[in-house]
Amino acid sequence: MSAPHIRLAVDIGGTFVDAMELDTRTNQVRFRKASTTPARPWEGVLDAVTALGTDLSQVELFIHGTTLGLNAVLERRGGATGIITNEGFRDIFLLGRGNVPADHMYDFQYERPESLVKRRYTAGVTGRLDYRGRVVTELDPDSVRAAARTLVEGQGVGSIAVCFLHSHVDPRHERAAAALIREAYPQVSVSVSTDIVREHREYERTSTTVLEAYIRPIFERYVDELESGLAARGFTGRFLIMRSGGGSMTSAMAKTSPTHTVLSGPAGGIVGAAYLAGALGRDNLLTFDIGGTSLDACVIERGSPVAAYEAQLEHFPLLIPTYDIRTIGAGGGSIAWLDRGLLKVGPQSAGADPGPVCYGRGGQRPTVTDASVVLGYVDPDRFLAGTMGLQAAAARAALDEQIAAPLGLTPTAAAAGVYDVLLARTVGAVRQITVERGHDPRVFSLLAFGGAGPLLAPLLAREMGIREVVVPFAPSGFSAWGMLSADIVDDFSRTVLATLDADAPEGSVDLAVLESTFAEVEAEAVGSLVEQGVDAASAVLERQLELRYLGQEHSLIVTIGTDLDRDAIRAAFTELHRTRYGHAMSNRLQILNLRVRGIGRTTRPELVRPAAGDGDPTRDGDPTRALLGHRDAFDFGTREVASFAVYDRSKLAPGDRFAGPALVDEGTSTTVVPSGQRVEVDPHGYLLVTLEEAK
C-alpha cells in the first residue's frame, strides 16, 4: 500500500458541511457537501467525508474548522460552570464594564443577556497579590478546598474557572489552586486564566477563562466523537483544528484550549485569501464570505490579514488572537420578514433544519435562498450539482404571501427587495472595516466565496466602486481549501505597561528586561510547537509589541525584529498610525503587551494552471463549450427581467471573456453578473468580474 498522500479539510457551516480533498501527488482537488446536523454535529462531518468517498487510510492530514464553541455560547448549551477568585471579588464577571452595546445606546429598557455563571456558582478564597505580583496574603489551601466543595458538591458544577487578581504577573497562586481542585475532584474540568492568556484587565481575563470552562466539556465530547468516527473508518493520520487567529493546532491541544477555535470556520477562508493575495499578485484584498447563516468580511492589507487580539461573543470579551472580521447575520438562510411594514433580512436564520422553504424540509418563512430562486439565479434542478432538487413554486408562494402581497409587490419585485436590503446591510459592514479605518475600497479586489458570496459580490463591487471581484474555484468550499494551507501556530503574550521613550520622566522600559521577557515567551512558543510535532529547529518566531500613545485607550500591533531599537519601534508605530488614522503625533509611546507567534510551516497546495482557451466560451458546434443556454432572471443593471447567458464553470478556460447579464453555474454556487459588468478567466481559472467602463 502506498504512503498516505491525501489531505482532507472539513468546515462546518450553519447549513452545510464542506469537505475538500487534496491529492498531494497530483495536486488535484475534489469537493463535496453534506447537511449540517446541529444535534450531533460530528455526524454531519462524517457524512461529508462519506459523500466525498475518500479512503481515510490514505489521509495523512485531517484539518477541521468549526464554530461549535461559538454556537454553544449563543445557544447556552455549555456545561454548568463555576468561578473561583479572590475573596471580595466574586462579582467581577457579573459586573463587567457596565457598558451598553452601540445598537442599544438609547434603549432605556435594555437588559444584558443572562450571565453564563450564576452568582451562587462563584466563590472567593483567601489569598491576594498586588499589582506587581507581590504576595499581600498567602493563598489558603483550606479555603480553596472549601470553595471547590461548595461548587462541586453543593451546586453541581462540572467545570471551574480559576482567575485571581494580578495573576498575569505571577501565576503561582492560580496554579496552586488548580492543583488542589484537581486533586480533590479529578472529574471536574479546571480552566486557569494564566494558562490561556497572561495579560492585564481582570474582567476580560475572567471572561475568557469562563468561556473556556463553559465550552470545554461539549468541545471535548465533540472532538472525541469525531476522532472515534474517523478512526473507525481507517484514519490514522494527524488531526488538526483551525485557530480563530489563523493557523492550526492539534486536536489534543484544541481540547485544552477550545476558546481558540470559536471563530475557526471563518479563519480558514482568511488563511486561503492571504495565500491567494501573494499567489495572484493582489496584496490588497477584501474577503467576502456569505454562507448559510452569516456574512463575514475581512481586510487583507499588504498581503496580511488585519489581526485583533480581543473578540466578542455576545457581550462577553474574549482575549484570543483572531482576525478582524466584521460579521452580520445575513446569509443564504437569513429570513426575510416585515417589521411594521418595513422589509428586513436576518439576523434570524432558517439554518440547516428546517432550512429555506425551497428545501422542502418544513421551512415556512422565505429566505435569501428562496429569493435567489425566485429571481432566477439558482437553477432548482442543478442545485448542489443536481443532488438536491429545490421547490421553486413553494419558494415563490411563501415570498408572495408573506412579503410581496402585504407590500403590494410582485414576487419578483419582493425578491429584488430582499437583495436590496441585504446589499445595504453588506455595504455598512464593509465600510466599517475599510472607509472607517482609513482604507479606500476602490483600490482593493473583492474575493467572493461561501455559497452565496458570488451571488452578491458583483452588486457590492458596483455599489462601492470596487475595481474587481475574484471568484475562486468551488467558492462554497473555499474556507475548507484555505485550511489546507494553514500552518501550525500558537500565540503567547505578556503585559508590560511601560513607556518606550528613553527620556520619560517616570522611567522607561529596560530593553534588557524586555529582551529577557521575549526570550522567555519564545521558549514557551517553541515548547508548544514541539509538543504538536514541529521540529524546534524549523520553528519560526514572530515578535510584536502592542503600543499606544500614552493616555490613549486604543492600541496598534507593530511587528518588530530581533534587535530592540527604540527609534525603529517608534518609526514603525508612526508609519502604521499614519496609515490607519491619517496622522501621527510626537507624544510618548506606551508598551501594553509583548506578543510572540510561533509558527510551524506546512506545505501549501499549488495553484493549478489549466490549459488556455481561445477566449470564446460560446463556440457554436463545440461539445466542450461552456455556454449551456439562456435563462430569464432579474438584472440589477436594468432593474428588469432579462435573458441571462448561463455558463458551466467547469468548461470555462483561461482567457475566456464574456459580458453580463450572465450566470456562471458550478453546481454548489452561482456567480451572478449583471449587465454593465464583464468576466475574464485568469490563468488559474479564477473568474475576474469588472465593470465594463474599467476595461
C-alpha positions in Angstrom: 0.0 0.0 0.0 1.3 3.5 -0.9 2.2 6.0 1.8 -0.7 8.3 2.8 -0.9 11.2 0.3 -4.3 12.8 0.9 -5.1 15.9 2.8 -8.7 16.4 3.9 -10.2 19.7 5.1 -13.8 19.9 6.6 -15.6 23.1 7.5 -18.9 23.2 9.4 -21.3 26.0 8.4 -24.7 26.9 9.7 -26.4 25.0 6.8 -23.9 22.7 5.1 -20.6 20.9 5.9 -17.9 21.3 3.3 -15.3 18.6 2.7 -12.4 19.1 0.4 -9.8 16.5 -0.6 -6.3 17.4 -1.9 -4.1 14.7 -3.5 -0.6 15.8 -2.8 0.8 13.6 -5.7 -1.3 15.1 -8.4 -2.4 18.4 -6.7 -6.0 17.5 -7.7 -8.9 18.8 -5.6 -12.3 17.2 -5.0 -15.2 18.8 -3.1 -18.5 17.6 -1.6 -21.1 19.0 0.7 -23.5 17.4 3.3 -26.1 18.9 5.6 -25.2 20.2 9.0 -26.5 18.1 11.9 -26.9 20.6 14.8 -28.0 18.0 17.4 -25.0 15.7 16.7 -22.5 17.9 14.8 -19.8 15.2 14.3 -22.3 13.2 12.2 -22.5 16.0 9.6 -18.7 15.9 9.3 -18.6 12.2 8.9 -21.5 12.4 6.3 -19.5 14.9 4.3 -16.4 12.6 4.4 -18.6 9.7 3.3 -20.0 11.7 0.4 -16.5 12.6 -0.7 -15.7 8.8 -0.8 -12.1 9.4 0.5 -10.1 6.4 1.6 -9.2 7.6 5.1 -6.4 5.1 5.4 -4.6 7.3 2.7 -5.2 10.5 4.6 -2.1 12.0 6.1 -3.7 15.1 7.5 -7.3 15.9 8.5 -7.9 19.6 9.3 -11.1 20.9 10.6 -12.8 24.2 11.2 -15.8 24.5 13.5 -17.9 27.1 15.3 -19.2 24.6 17.8 -17.9 26.6 20.8 -19.4 29.8 19.4 -22.8 28.1 19.0 -22.6 26.6 22.5 -22.4 30.2 23.9 -25.0 31.6 21.7 -27.5 28.8 22.4 -26.5 28.4 26.1 -25.6 24.7 25.7 -22.3 24.7 27.7 -21.6 22.9 30.9 -22.5 24.1 34.4 -19.6 26.4 35.2 -18.3 27.9 38.5 -15.7 30.6 39.3 -13.1 30.6 42.0 -11.5 34.1 42.6 -10.2 36.2 45.4 -12.3 36.8 48.4 -14.3 40.1 48.0 -14.2 40.0 44.2 -16.9 37.5 43.4 -18.8 39.9 41.2 -16.1 40.8 38.7 -17.7 38.7 36.0 -21.2 39.7 36.7 -20.5 43.5 36.8 -18.2 43.5 33.7 -17.6 47.0 32.3 -21.2 48.3 32.7 -21.2 49.3 29.0 -24.2 49.2 26.7 -24.0 47.9 23.1 -24.0 50.6 20.5 -27.3 49.4 19.0 -29.0 49.8 22.4 -27.4 53.1 23.3 -30.7 54.9 23.7 -32.7 51.9 24.8 -33.6 52.7 28.5 -35.2 49.3 28.9 -32.1 47.4 27.7 -31.2 44.4 29.8 -28.0 42.4 29.5 -28.4 38.8 28.4 -28.4 36.3 31.3 -24.9 35.6 32.6 -23.2 32.3 31.8 -22.5 31.8 35.6 -25.0 32.3 38.4 -23.7 34.3 41.4 -24.1 31.3 43.7 -21.7 29.5 41.3 -18.9 32.0 42.2 -16.7 31.5 45.3 -14.0 33.7 46.8 -10.8 32.3 48.5 -8.2 33.7 50.9 -5.1 34.9 49.1 -4.0 38.1 47.3 -1.3 39.6 45.1 -0.7 43.3 44.5 -0.3 44.8 41.0 3.4 44.0 41.0 2.8 40.3 41.8 4.0 40.6 45.4 2.1 38.5 48.0 -0.2 40.5 50.2 -1.9 37.4 51.7 -0.7 33.9 51.2 -3.1 31.5 49.4 -5.1 29.4 52.0 -5.3 25.8 50.7 -8.3 25.0 53.1 -10.3 27.9 51.6 -9.7 26.6 48.1 -10.8 23.1 49.0 -13.9 24.5 50.8 -14.8 26.7 47.7 -14.4 23.7 45.4 -16.5 21.6 47.7 -19.3 24.2 47.7 -19.3 24.5 43.9 -19.0 20.8 43.0 -20.9 19.1 45.8 -23.3 21.9 46.7 -24.0 23.5 43.3 -23.2 20.6 41.0 -20.8 22.4 38.6 -18.8 20.3 36.3 -16.3 22.9 35.2 -14.4 25.6 37.2 -12.7 28.8 36.0 -9.8 30.0 38.3 -8.9 33.7 37.9 -7.1 35.7 40.6 -6.2 39.4 40.7 -2.8 40.3 39.1 -2.1 36.7 38.4 -0.8 37.6 34.9 2.3 39.0 36.8 2.8 35.8 38.8 0.6 32.8 38.2 1.7 30.7 41.2 -1.4 31.2 43.3 -3.7 30.2 40.4 -1.7 27.1 39.6 -1.6 26.1 43.2 -5.4 26.5 43.5 -5.9 24.5 40.3 -3.7 21.6 41.6 -5.8 21.5 44.8 -9.1 21.4 42.9 -7.9 18.7 40.5 -6.6 16.6 43.5 -9.9 16.8 45.3 -12.2 16.5 42.2 -10.3 14.9 39.3 -13.5 14.5 37.3 -14.0 18.3 37.2 -12.7 20.3 34.3 -10.4 23.2 35.5 -9.5 26.2 33.4 -6.8 28.5 34.7 -6.6 32.1 33.4 -2.9 32.3 33.1 -2.7 29.1 31.1 -4.9 30.9 28.5 -3.6 34.5 28.5 -1.0 36.4 30.5 -2.5 39.9 30.1 -3.9 42.6 32.4 -7.6 43.5 32.8 -9.2 41.2 35.3 -12.7 41.2 33.8 -11.6 40.4 30.3 -9.2 37.7 31.5 -12.0 36.3 33.8 -14.5 36.3 30.9 -12.0 34.5 28.6 -11.5 31.8 31.3 -15.2 31.4 32.0 -15.9 31.0 28.2 -13.3 28.3 28.0 -14.6 26.5 31.1 -18.1 26.8 29.7 -17.5 25.2 26.3 -14.7 22.7 27.1 -16.9 19.8 28.2 -19.0 19.8 25.0 -16.0 20.5 22.8 -14.1 17.6 24.3 -17.0 15.3 23.7 -17.3 16.6 20.1 -13.6 16.0 19.3 -13.7 12.6 21.0 -16.7 11.5 19.0 -15.2 12.8 15.7 -11.9 11.1 16.4 -13.6 7.8 17.1 -15.7 8.1 14.0 -12.7 8.8 11.8 -10.6 6.0 13.4 -13.5 3.5 12.8 -13.2 4.4 9.1 -9.5 3.8 9.0 -8.0 7.2 9.7 -4.6 7.1 11.4 -3.1 10.5 10.3 -2.7 13.8 12.0 -5.9 15.6 13.2 -5.6 19.4 13.3 -8.2 22.1 14.2 -8.2 25.6 12.9 -7.5 28.5 15.2 -9.5 31.7 15.2 -6.4 33.8 14.5 -5.2 31.7 11.7 -3.0 28.6 11.7 -4.0 25.3 13.3 -3.3 23.2 16.4 -3.5 19.5 17.2 -6.9 18.1 18.3 -5.3 17.3 21.7 -4.3 20.9 22.1 -7.7 22.2 21.0 -9.4 20.1 23.7 -7.5 22.0 26.3 -7.8 25.4 24.6 -11.2 25.4 22.9 -11.7 29.2 23.0 -9.1 29.5 20.3 -11.5 27.6 17.9 -14.6 29.7 18.3 -14.1 31.5 15.0 -12.1 28.8 13.3 -14.5 28.3 10.4 -14.3 31.9 9.0 -10.5 31.8 9.7 -10.0 29.1 7.1 -11.2 31.5 4.4 -8.9 34.3 5.6 -5.9 32.0 5.6 -6.7 30.9 2.0 -7.2 34.6 1.0 -3.8 35.6 2.4 -2.2 32.8 0.4 -4.0 33.9 -2.8 -3.1 37.5 -2.2 0.6 36.6 -2.8 -0.1 33.9 -5.4 -2.3 36.2 -7.6 -0.2 39.4 -7.0 -3.0 41.2 -5.3 -1.7 42.5 -1.9 -4.9 44.3 -1.1 -8.0 42.1 -0.8 -11.4 42.3 0.8 -12.7 38.8 1.8 -16.4 38.4 1.3 -17.8 35.2 2.7 -21.5 34.5 2.7 -22.6 31.2 4.0 -26.0 29.9 5.2 -26.3 32.0 8.4 -23.7 34.8 8.3 -21.7 37.2 6.2 -18.0 37.7 7.2 -15.7 40.3 5.7 -12.0 41.0 6.5 -9.3 43.2 5.1 -6.1 41.7 3.6 -3.6 44.6 3.7 -0.2 44.2 2.1 -0.7 40.5 1.8 -1.6 40.0 5.5 -5.0 39.9 7.2 -5.7 42.6 9.8 -5.5 41.0 13.2 -7.1 41.7 16.5 -6.4 40.4 20.0 -9.9 40.6 21.5 -13.0 39.0 20.2 -16.6 39.3 21.4 -19.1 36.5 22.0 -22.4 38.3 22.6 -21.3 40.8 25.2 -18.5 38.7 26.6 -14.9 39.8 25.8 -12.5 37.0 24.7 -8.8 37.7 24.9 -7.6 35.5 22.0 -5.8 36.3 18.7 -8.3 36.5 15.9 -8.8 38.1 12.5 -10.5 41.4 12.5 -13.7 40.0 10.9 -16.9 42.0 10.5 -19.8 39.6 10.9 -23.5 40.2 10.3 -26.4 37.8 10.5 -27.0 37.7 6.7 -26.6 34.5 4.7 -28.4 32.3 2.3 -30.7 31.0 5.1 -31.4 34.5 6.5 -35.1 35.1 6.9 -36.9 37.9 5.1 -39.6 39.5 7.3 -41.7 42.6 7.8 -41.3 44.8 10.8 -44.3 47.2 10.9 -44.4 47.4 7.1 -40.6 47.6 6.7 -38.7 44.8 4.9 -35.9 43.3 6.9 -33.4 40.4 6.3 -31.9 38.4 9.2 -30.4 38.1 11.6 -32.7 35.1 12.2 -31.8 32.2 10.1 -33.6 29.1 8.9 -30.4 27.2 9.4 -30.0 23.6 8.3 -33.2 22.4 10.0 -35.7 23.1 8.6 -33.8 25.4 6.1 -35.3 27.6 3.4 -38.8 26.9 2.1 -37.3 25.7 -1.3 -35.5 22.8 0.5 -38.8 21.2 1.2 -37.9 20.2 4.7 -40.7 22.0 6.5 -39.4 25.6 6.3 -42.2 28.1 6.2 -40.5 31.5 6.2 -38.9 32.9 3.0 -35.1 33.4 3.0 -32.4 34.9 0.8 -32.0 31.5 -0.9 -35.8 31.5 -1.7 -35.4 35.0 -3.2 -32.5 33.7 -5.3 -34.7 31.0 -6.7 -37.5 33.5 -7.5 -35.0 35.9 -9.2 -33.9 33.1 -11.5 -30.3 32.9 -10.2 -30.4 29.4 -8.8 -31.5 26.5 -11.1 -33.7 24.3 -8.9 -32.7 21.2 -11.0 -28.9 21.9 -10.7 -28.6 22.8 -7.0 -25.7 21.1 -5.4 -24.8 19.6 -8.7 -28.3 18.1 -9.1 -28.1 16.1 -5.9 -30.8 18.2 -4.1 -33.8 19.4 -6.1 -35.4 22.7 -5.0 -39.1 23.5 -4.8 -39.3 26.8 -6.7 -43.1 27.0 -6.6 -43.1 26.8 -2.8 -40.4 29.5 -2.5 -42.4 31.8 -4.7 -45.7 31.2 -2.8 -44.0 31.9 0.6 -42.4 35.1 -0.7 -45.7 36.2 -2.3 -47.8 35.5 0.8 -45.5 36.9 3.5 -43.6 39.7 1.7 -45.0 40.6 -1.7 -48.7 40.7 -1.0 -48.5 42.8 2.2 -46.3 45.3 0.4 -48.3 45.4 -2.8 -45.5 44.0 -4.9 -45.0 41.1 -7.3 -43.0 38.2 -6.1 -40.0 39.2 -8.3 -40.0 42.7 -7.0 -40.2 41.4 -3.4 -37.3 39.1 -4.1 -35.3 42.0 -5.5 -36.2 44.0 -2.4 -34.7 41.2 -0.3 -31.4 41.6 -2.2 -31.6 45.4 -1.9 -31.9 45.2 1.9 -29.1 42.6 2.1 -26.9 44.7 -0.1 -27.5 47.8 2.1 -26.5 45.8 5.3 -23.4 44.5 3.5 -22.2 47.9 2.4 -22.4 49.0 6.0 -20.4 46.1 7.2 -17.7 46.5 4.6 -17.5 50.3 5.2 -16.7 49.6 8.9 -13.5 47.7 8.0 -12.5 49.9 5.1 -13.6 53.5 4.9 -14.0 53.9 8.7 -10.4 52.6 9.1 -8.7 54.7 6.5 -8.9 52.2 3.6 -10.2 53.2 0.2 -12.2 50.2 -1.0 -11.7 51.2 -4.7 -8.0 50.1 -4.5 -9.0 46.6 -3.3 -10.1 43.4 -5.1 -13.1 41.6 -3.6 -12.6 37.9 -3.1 -16.1 36.3 -3.1 -16.6 32.9 -1.6 -19.1 31.0 0.5 -22.2 29.5 -1.2 -23.9 32.9 -1.6 -20.8 35.2 -1.9 -20.6 35.2 -5.7 -24.4 35.9 -5.9 -24.0 39.3 -4.2 -20.3 40.3 -4.7 -20.7 41.9 -8.2 -23.5 44.0 -6.9 -21.4 45.1 -3.9 -18.5 45.9 -6.2 -20.7 48.2 -8.3 -22.2 49.9 -5.3 -18.9 50.6 -3.6 -16.7 51.2 -6.7 -14.5 48.2 -6.0 -12.4 47.6 -9.1 -12.6 43.8 -9.3 -14.3 40.7 -8.0 -12.3 37.5 -7.8 -14.2 34.2 -7.7 -12.1 31.1 -6.9 -13.0 27.6 -7.9 -15.6 25.9 -5.6 -16.2 29.2 -3.7 -18.7 27.5 -1.4 -15.8 25.3 -0.1 -13.1 27.9 -0.2 -12.8 28.1 3.6 -12.0 24.3 3.6 -9.5 24.9 0.8 -7.9 27.6 2.8 -7.4 25.3 5.8 -5.2 23.1 3.6 -2.6 25.9 3.6 -2.7 26.6 7.3 0.5 26.4 9.4 0.6 25.1 12.9 0.5 28.3 15.1 0.5 29.3 18.7 0.4 32.7 20.3 1.7 33.9 23.6 1.7 37.3 25.3 2.8 39.2 28.4 1.6 42.5 29.8 4.4 45.1 30.1 2.8 48.5 30.8 6.0 50.6 30.4 6.9 53.7 28.5 9.1 53.2 25.4 10.8 56.6 25.3 14.2 56.7 27.0 13.7 60.2 28.3 10.4 59.5 30.0 10.3 61.3 33.5 8.5 58.3 35.1 11.2 55.9 33.7 11.2 53.9 30.5 11.3 50.2 29.8 14.6 48.4 30.3 15.4 46.9 26.9 17.5 44.2 28.6 14.5 43.1 30.7 12.2 43.3 27.6 14.6 41.1 25.7 14.7 38.6 28.6 10.9 38.5 28.6 10.8 38.0 24.9 13.2 35.1 25.2 11.1 33.5 28.0 7.9 33.8 25.9 9.7 32.5 22.8 10.8 29.4 24.7 7.1 28.8 25.6 6.2 29.1 22.0 8.8 26.7 20.8 7.8 24.2 23.5 4.2 24.3 22.4 5.1 23.7 18.7 7.4 20.8 19.7 4.5 19.3 21.6 2.5 19.5 18.4 5.1 17.7 16.3 7.0 20.6 14.9 10.8 20.4 14.9 12.3 23.0 17.2 15.0 24.0 14.6 12.3 24.8 12.0 10.1 26.9 14.2 9.5 30.4 13.1 9.1 33.1 15.8 7.5 36.5 15.2 7.8 39.3 17.7 5.2 42.0 18.2 4.6 44.9 20.5 1.2 46.4 21.3 1.7 50.1 21.5 -0.3 53.3 22.0 0.3 57.0 22.7 0.5 57.5 26.4 -3.0 58.2 27.8 -4.9 56.7 24.8 -7.3 53.8 25.1 -6.8 52.1 21.7 -3.6 50.5 20.6 -1.8 49.2 17.5 0.2 46.0 17.0 3.7 46.5 15.5 5.8 43.7 14.2 9.5 44.1 15.2 12.8 42.4 14.5 15.1 40.6 16.9 17.0 43.8 17.7 15.2 46.1 20.1 15.7 49.6 19.0 13.5 52.4 20.4 13.8 54.6 17.3 13.0 51.8 14.9 10.0 50.7 17.0 8.7 54.3 17.1 9.2 54.7 13.4 7.2 51.5 12.7 4.4 52.6 15.0 4.3 56.1 13.4 4.0 54.7 9.9 1.2 52.3 10.9 -0.7 55.1 12.8 -0.4 57.4 9.9 -1.6 54.7 7.5 -4.6 53.8 9.8 -5.6 57.2 11.0 -4.1 59.7 8.6 -1.8 61.4 11.2 0.9 60.8 13.8 2.0 62.6 16.9 5.1 63.2 18.9 3.6 62.0 22.2 5.3 59.4 24.3 4.6 55.8 23.5 3.5 53.1 26.0 4.0 49.4 25.6 1.0 47.4 26.7 1.8 43.8 25.8 4.5 42.0 24.0 3.5 39.1 21.8 5.2 36.1 20.2 3.7 34.0 17.5 5.2 30.6 17.0 4.8 29.1 13.5 5.5 25.6 12.2 5.4 25.9 8.4 3.4 23.4 6.3 3.5 22.7 2.6 0.8 24.7 0.7 -1.2 23.4 -2.2 0.0 24.7 -5.5 -2.4 26.6 -7.7 -3.3 24.7 -10.9 -2.9 26.4 -14.3 -5.4 24.9 -16.7 -4.9 24.9 -20.5 -5.8 28.2 -22.0 -8.9 28.6 -24.2 -9.4 30.7 -27.3 -11.3 33.4 -25.4 -14.7 32.5 -26.7 -16.8 30.3 -24.4 -19.8 30.5 -26.8 -18.3 28.4 -29.7 -21.1 27.0 -31.8 -20.9 23.3 -32.6 -18.3 22.6 -29.9 -19.4 20.0 -27.4 -17.0 21.3 -24.8 -18.3 24.9 -25.0 -19.2 26.5 -21.6 -22.4 28.1 -22.8 -25.3 26.0 -21.6 -28.1 28.2 -22.8 -30.1 31.1 -21.6 -32.5 31.7 -18.7 -34.7 34.6 -17.6 -33.5 36.3 -14.4 -33.7 39.6 -12.7 -31.0 42.1 -13.9 -30.0 44.6 -11.3 -28.2 46.5 -14.0 -31.5 47.5 -15.6 -33.9 46.5 -12.7 -35.8 44.3 -15.2 -36.1 40.6 -16.0 -33.7 39.8 -18.8 -32.2 36.9 -20.7 -29.1 35.7 -18.9 -26.4 33.6 -20.7 -25.7 30.5 -18.5 -22.2 29.1 -18.4 -20.8 25.9 -17.0 -17.9 26.9 -14.7 -16.1 23.6 -15.3 -15.8 24.3 -19.0 -14.5 27.8 -18.9 -10.9 28.1 -19.8 -8.2 30.7 -19.0 -8.6 33.7 -21.4 -12.3 33.2 -21.9 -14.3 36.5 -21.8 -18.0 37.4 -21.8 -20.3 40.2 -20.7 -23.3 40.3 -18.5 -26.0 39.6 -17.9 -24.7 36.1 -17.3 -24.8 33.3 -14.7 -21.8 31.1 -14.1 -23.1 27.8 -12.5 -20.8 25.3 -10.8 -23.3 23.2 -9.0 -22.5 24.3 -5.5 -22.7 28.1 -6.2 -23.6 30.6 -8.9 -21.9 33.8 -9.9 -24.4 36.5 -11.0 -23.0 39.0 -13.4 -25.5 41.9 -14.1 -25.4 44.0 -17.3 -22.7 46.5 -17.3 -20.1 44.1 -15.9 -17.7 41.7 -17.7 -16.0 38.4 -16.8 -12.5 37.3 -17.7 -11.0 33.9 -16.7 -7.5 34.3 -15.3 -4.5 31.9 -15.8 -5.6 29.9 -12.8 -9.2 29.6 -13.9 -10.5 32.2 -11.5 -13.3 34.5 -12.6 -12.4 38.2 -12.6 -15.6 40.4 -12.7 -15.1 44.0 -13.6 -17.2 47.0 -14.6 -17.3 47.4 -18.4 -16.1 51.0 -18.0 -13.0 49.7 -16.3 -11.8 47.6 -19.2 
